[in-house]
Amino acid sequence: MYRSARCNPTRFFVGIDPNTRPLQKVSQKIYRRSAKGGAPNALFIQASVDDLPQELNGIANEVHVHFPWGSLLRAVELGELNALKGIRRVCASTAVLKLTIGLDENRDSAEIQRLGLQPLSPDFLSGQLHERYLAAGLEIIEHTSIAPVDWPGLGTSWAKRLQDRHTRQITFLIAKAV
């Protein structure tokens, strides 16, 4: 998000994470002068998807969720209504949600089992998951797998870290607010 804010100075970016640790260093960077790496068009907020600040209601033209983990992964992969409604609540009427999920069936097996996840098969994506997203006010309009060669194009630090782990399945999903 920080790199996106630096590359797009006319747009405003809000980064949200329930864990303060990943926000600490980057939060300090945004307050520097622009020439020194500052990003006055960025803001970081500690919050969970289930408890987003009311001030964010309806402000987002785009929402990006990259490589979620834990409860957020479970929420977006299984289509949990409360979390999806939280995401929808921050969306403007024409907003787009871009979701990137990356799981390795072997390396992440404990987390997959702990969260009760199931494979994101095309049938599940276009059937049950589509209906669950619709119930929250989001319509899935595209879903696809991303080949490892295309991971760097995702523009995230996680995509770069995972680049050599070709057993990981990355699913990209786009939904629009309805």
Secondary structure, DSSP 8 states (H G I E B T S, - for coil): -HHHHHH-TTS-EEEEES-SHHHHHHHHHTTS-GGGT--TTEEEEE--GGG--GGGTT-EEEEEEES--HHHHHHHHHT-HHHHHHHHHHEEEEEEEEEEEEE-TTTTHHHHHHHT-----HHHHHTHHHHHHHHTTEEEEEEEEE-GGGGGGG--HHHHHHTT-TT-EEEEEEEEE-
